[in-house]
Amino acid sequence: MKISIRYQRLIFAFFMALAMSFFVSFVLVSINFGYNGSFFNNWFKIWSQAFVCAFLGAYFFPIQINKIMNKIKFTENN
């Protein structure tokens, strides 16, 4: 599969948001609601909302975080 490099950031953000929202929402729904008859309905509703937020965050936050990281001088010695 070949995709233009200009879509790399968008595709990375999509998969990062998918994985993180899936994992975090599953754990939090498990903790807060437990495993019952409505678990998958609760989880899917919360996951779909979490994915939208995670995608926006995964797309926009790295730009600002990289700017901050570029201002920090890292050294090997403490």
CYANA upper distance limits for C-alpha pairs under 8 A (distance plus 0.5 A):
  3 ILE  CA      7 TYR  CA      7.68
  4 SER  CA      8 GLN  CA      7.91
  7 TYR  CA     11 ILE  CA      6.58
  8 GLN  CA     12 PHE  CA      6.49
  9 ARG  CA     13 ALA  CA      6.55
  9 ARG  CA     59 TYR  CA      7.65
 10 LEU  CA     14 PHE  CA      6.69
 10 LEU  CA     59 TYR  CA      7.19
 11 ILE  CA     15 PHE  CA      6.82
 12 PHE  CA     16 MET  CA      6.51
 13 ALA  CA     17 ALA  CA      6.39
 13 ALA  CA     55 PHE  CA      6.49
 13 ALA  CA     58 ALA  CA      5.44
 13 ALA  CA     59 TYR  CA      5.60
 14 PHE  CA     18 LEU  CA      6.53
 14 PHE  CA     55 PHE  CA      6.40
 14 PHE  CA     58 ALA  CA      8.14
 14 PHE  CA     59 TYR  CA      8.45
 15 PHE  CA     19 ALA  CA      6.60
 16 MET  CA     20 MET  CA      6.53
 16 MET  CA     55 PHE  CA      8.16
 16 MET  CA     58 ALA  CA      7.26
 17 ALA  CA     21 SER  CA      6.20
 17 ALA  CA     51 PHE  CA      6.49
 17 ALA  CA     54 ALA  CA      5.37
 17 ALA  CA     55 PHE  CA      5.30
 17 ALA  CA     58 ALA  CA      6.62
 18 LEU  CA     22 PHE  CA      6.44
 18 LEU  CA     51 PHE  CA      6.70
 18 LEU  CA     54 ALA  CA      8.25
 18 LEU  CA     55 PHE  CA      8.07
 19 ALA  CA     23 PHE  CA      6.68
 20 MET  CA     24 VAL  CA      6.45
 20 MET  CA     54 ALA  CA      7.96
 21 SER  CA     25 SER  CA      6.18
 21 SER  CA     47 TRP  CA      6.69
 21 SER  CA     50 ALA  CA      6.11
 21 SER  CA     51 PHE  CA      5.77
 21 SER  CA     54 ALA  CA      6.80
 22 PHE  CA     26 PHE  CA      6.52
 22 PHE  CA     47 TRP  CA      6.68
 22 PHE  CA     51 PHE  CA      8.12
 23 PHE  CA     27 VAL  CA      6.79
 24 VAL  CA     28 LEU  CA      6.60
 25 SER  CA     29 VAL  CA      6.39
 25 SER  CA     43 TRP  CA      7.24
 25 SER  CA     46 ILE  CA      7.08
 25 SER  CA     47 TRP  CA      6.00
 25 SER  CA     50 ALA  CA      7.58
 26 PHE  CA     30 SER  CA      6.56
 26 PHE  CA     43 TRP  CA      6.82
 26 PHE  CA     47 TRP  CA      8.06
 27 VAL  CA     31 ILE  CA      6.72
 28 LEU  CA     32 ASN  CA      6.48
 29 VAL  CA     33 PHE  CA      5.98
 29 VAL  CA     34 GLY  CA      7.33
 29 VAL  CA     39 PHE  CA      8.01
 29 VAL  CA     42 ASN  CA      7.77
 29 VAL  CA     43 TRP  CA      6.42
 29 VAL  CA     46 ILE  CA      8.48
 30 SER  CA     34 GLY  CA      5.11
 30 SER  CA     35 TYR  CA      6.79
 30 SER  CA     39 PHE  CA      8.26
 33 PHE  CA     39 PHE  CA      7.59
 34 GLY  CA     39 PHE  CA      7.57
 35 TYR  CA     39 PHE  CA      6.03
 38 SER  CA     42 ASN  CA      6.56
 39 PHE  CA     43 TRP  CA      6.40
 40 PHE  CA     44 PHE  CA      6.35
 41 ASN  CA     45 LYS  CA      6.73
 42 ASN  CA     46 ILE  CA      6.71
 43 TRP  CA     47 TRP  CA      6.28
 44 PHE  CA     48 SER  CA      6.50
 45 LYS  CA     49 GLN  CA      7.07
 46 ILE  CA     50 ALA  CA      6.54
 47 TRP  CA     51 PHE  CA      6.42
 48 SER  CA     52 VAL  CA      7.19
 49 GLN  CA     53 CYS  CA      7.20
 50 ALA  CA     54 ALA  CA      6.42
 51 PHE  CA     55 PHE  CA      6.38
 52 VAL  CA     56 LEU  CA      6.93
 53 CYS  CA     57 GLY  CA      6.70
 54 ALA  CA     58 ALA  CA      6.33
 55 PHE  CA     59 TYR  CA      6.53
 56 LEU  CA     60 PHE  CA      6.61
 57 GLY  CA     61 PHE  CA      5.84
 58 ALA  CA     62 PRO  CA      7.20
 59 TYR  CA     63 ILE  CA      8.48
 60 PHE  CA     64 GLN  CA      7.78
 61 PHE  CA     65 ILE  CA      6.54
 62 PRO  CA     66 ASN  CA      6.31
 63 ILE  CA     67 LYS  CA      6.98
 64 GLN  CA     68 ILE  CA      6.92
 65 ILE  CA     69 MET  CA      6.57
 66 ASN  CA     70 ASN  CA      6.52
 67 LYS  CA     71 LYS  CA      7.21
 68 ILE  CA     72 ILE  CA      7.36
